[in-house]
Every structure is written in structure tokens, then in C-alpha cells.
Amino acid sequence: MNKDSYLIFENYKSIINEQQNLGTLVGATGGGEGGNWGGSLPKLISILPMGNWKPSSLKRERMETASGNVSDHFSGNKNAYAADFGLNSTFNSNTQAATKFAIDVARKVDPSVTSWEPYVGKSFTKVTQDGYRVQIIWQSNVGGNHYDHVHVGVKKGGGVSPRSDEAQDRGITDSSLAQSKEGETQQEDGILGGLKQQAMGALTDFSPERARAALASTVGAIQGAIKSAKSS
């Protein structure tokens, strides 16, 4: 396997490895843009800690938050998704468990988060490198009463943060793929695109197990396609 083929395979493995650390969002359903709410649903799942998380609220018909903004929960918001995790229903009235959950989710977006104290009475709001705005609200009245549940909302199109050197080296963005050489590598780019789509399909089906199986089943397909490209 040449260097370009190896990088493509490593990129796909990184996607699968991320999925292996996913939690499960019980009751989530597709819809909105692209059938996955503009990618906001799989993005939300990707930042959940391991576990089967049963939310107290997902998408709903009420459009506005208490502050008058359009809610990520609103079913008419086609590029956003949100889940509330009740203090009583999800965390059995354990405030420390709810706080740990909020920190764990935030750390998936910003590894520098070590405490929830800076966000009490406020919200954790960050834009990911791939352009999704993530908002976590807990122990705050921002947008309404968030002392009885942890709110996790994701919206597509919040702006793109500067990519890290590591991300550029790994070539995980579409722009980096576009710079690859023509001929064989163009076909490999198509392979990677299909593999990413397959991986995201596993996400929207809420099955990390399916993602792991996909890695095993596609190794042969990758090698076969590369061999075919070289012989053509």
C-alpha cells in the first residue's frame, strides 16, 4: 500500500476510533436537512460520553427559547439538534453526575475544560473545527431554567475555527483531499468520500458496533479498489 493509500486508510480508522467512544442517544430520529438535521445529530452523538443516554426532551414544536431565540429543539430548525438530560430522569437526582456529564461533553469539544465552575450561570458555547456550534447549558438561566436538566444543542454553520496543525497533517478536511494528486489518488479520494459517508451512516443509525464492523468489512474493499486503480 503506497503512502497516499496508507493515509486514506488511517483517516478512515480515525473516524471509526472516534465512533468507538460514542454514547447512544435513545429515541433520536432523523429529519431536517440531509435526514440528519444538517449533520447536527451525528455531531451531537459524537460528543456524548460512553453510555446509553435517555434524554428528557429532543426535537419539539415550540420554536422559541425563554430568551426569544429560535431553539435547537425546534422541529422547524432543520440544521440543528438538541437533547435535554433531566436531573431526575437521567441522573437520578445526582447533581454531581449531571455536572460530570456536562464536563465530559464539553471536553469532547474543548479538552482544556476541567471544571464546570466557569459556566455556572452562563453557557459553554464553542464552534468546532468543522463548523458546528455546540452549546451546553447547566446550572444556568440562559435560555430558560437549566437547573433541572443539562441542555446539549448543536447547530450547523456556526463558523469554522482555525484548524490545528495536527488536523492539517492528518488531512481530515475536504480541502486537504482536494490537494491530492490526480489519477490514482482521485479515485482514492472517491473511496475515502464513500467511507466517510458509510461511517456517518453508522452514526445516524446510533450504532458504534456497526461502525466497528464497517472497518473490518471495508479493508478488502479499499485494497481491491486501489489495486484496480493501479492496473487501469
C-alpha positions as CSV (number, residue, x, y, z in Angstrom):
1,M,0.0,0.0,0.0
2,N,1.6,3.3,-1.0
3,K,1.8,6.4,1.2
4,D,-1.4,8.0,-0.2
5,S,-3.4,4.8,0.2
6,Y,-2.0,4.4,3.7
7,L,-3.1,7.9,4.7
8,I,-6.6,7.3,3.4
9,F,-6.8,4.1,5.4
10,E,-5.5,5.8,8.5
11,N,-8.1,8.6,8.1
12,Y,-10.9,6.1,7.9
13,K,-9.6,4.3,11.0
14,S,-9.6,7.6,12.9
15,I,-13.3,8.1,12.1
16,I,-14.1,4.6,13.4
17,N,-12.0,5.1,16.5
18,E,-14.0,8.2,17.3
19,Q,-17.2,6.2,16.9
20,Q,-16.0,3.5,19.3
21,N,-16.0,6.2,22.0
22,L,-19.6,7.2,21.4
23,G,-22.5,7.1,23.6
24,T,-26.0,6.2,22.5
25,L,-28.8,8.8,22.2
26,V,-32.0,6.9,23.0
27,G,-35.1,7.9,21.0
28,A,-33.3,10.2,18.5
29,T,-34.8,10.3,15.0
30,G,-33.6,11.6,11.7
31,G,-35.1,14.6,9.8
32,G,-34.3,18.1,8.6
33,E,-31.5,18.8,6.1
34,G,-30.0,15.6,4.7
35,G,-32.1,13.4,7.0
36,N,-29.7,14.0,9.9
37,W,-30.5,17.7,10.7
38,G,-27.7,19.1,8.7
39,G,-25.2,16.8,10.4
40,S,-26.0,18.2,13.8
41,L,-27.5,15.0,15.1
42,P,-24.4,12.8,14.4
43,K,-22.2,15.6,15.7
44,L,-24.2,15.6,19.0
45,I,-23.9,11.9,19.3
46,S,-20.1,12.1,18.7
47,I,-19.6,14.3,21.7
48,L,-21.6,12.2,24.2
49,P,-19.7,10.1,26.7
50,M,-20.0,6.3,26.6
51,G,-23.3,5.1,27.8
52,N,-27.0,4.7,26.8
53,W,-28.3,8.3,27.4
54,K,-32.0,8.6,27.7
55,P,-33.0,12.3,27.2
56,S,-36.0,14.0,28.7
57,S,-36.5,16.1,25.6
58,L,-35.4,16.1,21.9
59,K,-37.0,17.8,19.0
60,R,-40.3,19.6,19.6
61,E,-42.8,22.0,18.2
62,R,-42.1,25.0,20.4
63,M,-40.0,27.4,18.4
64,E,-38.5,29.9,20.8
65,T,-36.4,29.7,24.0
66,A,-37.3,31.7,27.1
67,S,-35.0,34.5,25.8
68,G,-36.8,34.6,22.4
69,N,-34.2,32.9,20.3
70,V,-35.0,30.0,17.9
71,S,-34.4,26.8,19.8
72,D,-32.2,24.0,18.6
73,H,-35.0,21.8,19.8
74,F,-37.5,23.3,17.3
75,S,-38.5,20.8,14.7
76,G,-38.5,23.6,12.1
77,N,-34.9,24.3,12.8
78,K,-33.6,22.0,10.0
79,N,-29.9,22.4,10.7
80,A,-29.9,21.9,14.5
81,Y,-30.5,19.2,17.1
82,A,-30.8,19.3,20.8
83,A,-31.2,17.0,23.7
84,D,-32.1,17.7,27.4
85,F,-30.9,15.3,30.1
86,G,-33.1,15.6,33.2
87,L,-31.5,15.8,36.6
88,N,-34.2,13.5,38.0
89,S,-34.9,11.3,35.0
90,T,-31.4,10.8,33.5
91,F,-29.2,11.3,36.5
92,N,-31.4,10.1,39.4
93,S,-31.3,13.5,41.1
94,N,-27.5,13.2,41.3
95,T,-26.2,16.7,40.7
96,Q,-22.6,15.6,40.7
97,A,-23.4,13.1,37.9
98,A,-25.1,15.8,35.9
99,T,-22.1,18.1,36.3
100,K,-19.7,15.3,35.3
101,F,-21.8,14.7,32.2
102,A,-21.7,18.4,31.2
103,I,-17.9,18.4,31.7
104,D,-17.4,15.2,29.7
105,V,-19.4,16.5,26.8
106,A,-17.6,19.9,26.9
107,R,-14.2,18.1,26.9
108,K,-15.1,16.3,23.7
109,V,-15.2,19.8,22.1
110,D,-12.6,21.6,24.2
111,P,-10.1,19.2,26.0
112,S,-9.0,22.1,28.2
113,V,-12.2,22.1,30.2
114,T,-11.6,20.7,33.7
115,S,-14.4,22.3,35.7
116,W,-18.0,23.4,35.2
117,E,-17.5,26.4,37.5
118,P,-16.7,28.9,34.7
119,Y,-20.0,28.1,33.1
120,V,-22.4,28.2,36.1
121,G,-25.0,30.9,35.4
122,K,-23.7,31.1,31.8
123,S,-23.3,28.5,29.0
124,F,-20.5,26.6,27.3
125,T,-20.6,27.7,23.6
126,K,-17.9,26.7,21.1
127,V,-17.6,26.3,17.4
128,T,-16.0,23.0,16.2
129,Q,-13.3,22.9,13.5
130,D,-15.9,21.5,11.1
131,G,-18.3,24.4,11.7
132,Y,-20.8,23.2,14.3
133,R,-21.8,25.4,17.2
134,V,-22.1,23.4,20.4
135,Q,-23.9,24.8,23.4
136,I,-24.1,23.1,26.8
137,I,-26.2,24.8,29.5
138,W,-26.4,23.5,33.1
139,Q,-27.0,25.3,36.3
140,S,-28.0,28.5,34.5
141,N,-31.0,30.5,33.4
142,V,-29.6,31.2,30.0
143,G,-32.5,30.5,27.6
144,G,-34.7,29.3,30.4
145,N,-34.3,27.2,33.6
146,H,-31.4,24.8,33.2
147,Y,-31.1,23.9,36.9
148,D,-33.2,20.7,36.4
149,H,-31.6,19.4,33.2
150,V,-28.4,19.6,31.1
151,H,-29.0,21.0,27.6
152,V,-26.8,20.0,24.7
153,G,-27.5,21.8,21.4
154,V,-25.7,21.6,18.1
155,K,-26.2,23.8,15.1
156,K,-24.6,23.6,11.7
157,G,-23.0,26.7,10.3
158,G,-21.7,28.4,13.4
159,G,-18.4,29.4,11.7
160,V,-15.2,27.4,11.3
161,S,-12.4,27.6,13.9
162,P,-8.8,27.6,12.7
163,R,-7.6,24.1,12.1
164,S,-4.8,22.7,14.3
165,D,-1.5,21.6,12.8
166,E,-2.4,18.1,13.8
167,A,-5.7,18.3,11.8
168,Q,-3.9,19.6,8.8
169,D,-1.2,16.9,9.0
170,R,-3.9,14.2,9.2
171,G,-5.7,15.6,6.2
172,I,-9.2,15.1,7.7
173,T,-10.8,18.0,5.8
174,D,-12.2,18.0,2.3
175,S,-9.8,20.9,1.3
176,S,-6.8,18.8,2.1
177,L,-8.2,15.9,0.0
178,A,-8.7,18.3,-2.9
179,Q,-4.9,19.0,-3.0
180,S,-4.1,15.3,-3.6
181,K,-2.5,14.3,-7.0
182,E,-4.6,13.3,-10.0
183,G,-5.1,9.9,-11.4
184,E,-4.9,7.1,-8.9
185,T,-5.3,9.5,-5.9
186,Q,-8.5,11.0,-7.4
187,Q,-10.0,7.5,-7.3
188,E,-8.8,7.1,-3.7
189,D,-10.4,10.4,-2.8
190,G,-13.7,8.9,-4.1
191,I,-13.1,5.8,-1.9
192,L,-12.5,8.0,1.2
193,G,-15.6,10.0,0.5
194,G,-17.6,6.8,0.3
195,L,-16.1,5.5,3.5
196,K,-16.8,8.8,5.3
197,Q,-20.4,8.5,4.2
198,Q,-20.6,5.0,5.4
199,A,-19.1,6.0,8.8
200,M,-21.6,8.8,9.1
201,G,-24.4,6.4,8.2
202,A,-23.4,4.3,11.2
203,L,-23.5,7.4,13.3
204,T,-27.1,8.3,12.2
205,D,-28.1,4.7,13.0
206,F,-26.7,5.2,16.5
207,S,-24.6,2.1,16.4
208,P,-20.9,2.2,17.3
209,E,-20.9,-1.6,16.8
210,R,-21.9,-1.2,13.2
211,A,-19.1,1.3,12.8
212,R,-16.5,-1.2,14.1
213,A,-17.9,-3.9,11.8
214,A,-17.7,-1.5,8.9
215,L,-14.0,-1.0,9.5
216,A,-13.3,-4.8,9.3
217,S,-15.5,-5.3,6.2
218,T,-14.1,-2.4,4.2
219,V,-10.4,-3.3,4.4
220,G,-10.6,-5.6,1.5
221,A,-12.7,-3.2,-0.5
222,I,-10.0,-0.5,0.0
223,Q,-7.2,-2.7,-1.1
224,G,-9.2,-4.1,-4.1
225,A,-10.1,-0.6,-5.3
226,I,-6.5,0.6,-5.0
227,K,-5.2,-2.5,-6.9
228,S,-7.8,-1.9,-9.6
229,A,-6.8,1.8,-9.9
230,K,-3.1,0.8,-10.3
231,S,-3.8,-1.7,-13.0
232,S,-6.0,0.6,-15.1
